Every structure is written in structure tokens, then in C-alpha cells.
């Protein structure tokens, strides 16, 4: 249960996971820059009290991949040291994405969750429309993201184009499958988190039913209503209890965090 909780929550944190409209085959990056780092604390609630269970972090650097300039983004999740004796989690997800379009070239997942370990390596050939993984070759539709590139891609969506209840689509490749999912734009509101009080954009991603998260639109996400589109809070019921993740730190944002009304 705890293994699935951490891996599934991390997969959401690195995603506002979606599926692609034609006009989203490429997008200009206007929300983040090389050197950015974001930290979130993960809390679990089963008896009316949220317990600090772990941490997730995301960082991005400008690098070179096969002679091309890329953003190398890394998402990591780990259990708190005080809980390692119960269940130790050390998960790492990476993507190398094009600086001009944010399309992925390579995705790596290396996870260790208790006695369970998994390594996944996928290379995206957008010209040949194929994905090559450690288990085979898969025919690829247009405009596909991996779960790390999707979050940086989604942060660049212009939400001013949408009305409350509109759906935004994107396609994601994971575990040798293509997932057609969407987010539903809810609107804007003021939210108070453990870090502070913010003007925020609110939406709900459509999740695939699994062993921990229920399918449908049960999860809610808030991002900063400024040019950074910084993830502020994620909340969701799970099979037993609820989970919440709050942004608790950042470095090297591209713009001032103008959405913050009050610190803590």
C-alpha cells in the first residue's frame, strides 16, 4: 500500500497528466528556466490528522543530448528517514526534453520501494513516430509526453484561453502504454497552504483507476496564478485516507512569485 502511495503520488506530482490536442504538439517555454528547484512535502491522513510522510522534489538544468540543447528535468520522491525502517522509498524519474518544443527525447525511471525495484528507459523518435524501451518498440501517436516532461509542458498552458469546466488534453507514455487523459479547468481562487496564502489556478486531472487512487476527477491541483505556474498543493482521497502535498520551498524561479499574498 505504501509503495503504491508514494509511486502513484510522485507520478501525479510530476504530471498534471493529460492527452494531446493538435495545437499542443509543441509549446514555447515561458514558465521556467535552468536551475529551478521545487520541493513539496507529502502528508498522509487516515484518522483525521495529516502526518509528514515524505518529500518530492523537481529540478531542471540546461544540458546537451545527442548534440541538441535540452532541459534535463529530474523528479524524486523519498520517505522520511524515521519511516525507512517501516518502508523505505527512493524514487527517481528523469526526462530530456527539447528546449524549443518541450517534447521528450528520453525518459528514465529508477525506483526502489521496499523490496520492489524497477528500471525503465524509453527513447522517443518523433520523426519515426516510435518509442524504444527496455522491453520493445512501440508505434507512437503525435504529441506524446512522458510523465516528467508533461508537468513542465502543462505549466506553459495559457489558462486564460479556457472557461471553467473546459477540458485540456494531452498524451502520456508510461509502462509501455499511451494514456489519453485530460485535466478539467475549474477556475481561480485564493488558497492557504502550509507555505503561505496565494492567488491560484485550480484544476482536476482525470486519473486512471488504480490500487490506491480512484479513477475520475477526484484529485484537485492548485498552481500559482502568475507566470511561474508553480505547483502549490495537490489533494486526493485514496483507498484508505487522503493525501496532500504542499510546496514548501523553491529556488531560481524564472519570475517573482507575485501570486503570493502572505508567507505562512
Secondary structure, 3 states (H helix, E strand, C coil): CHHHHHHHHHHHHCCCCCCECHHHCCCCCCCCCCCCEEEEEEEEECCCCEEEEEEEEEEEEEEEECCEEEEEEEEEEEECHHHCCCCCEEEEEEEEEECCCCCEEEEEEEEEECCEEEEEEEEEECCCCEEECCCCEEECCCCEECCCHHHHHHCCCCHHHCCCCCEEEEEEEECCEEEEEEEEEEEEEEEECCCEEEEEEEEEECECCCCCECCECCCEEEEECCCCCCEEEEEEEECCCEEEEEEEEEECCCCCCCCEEEEC
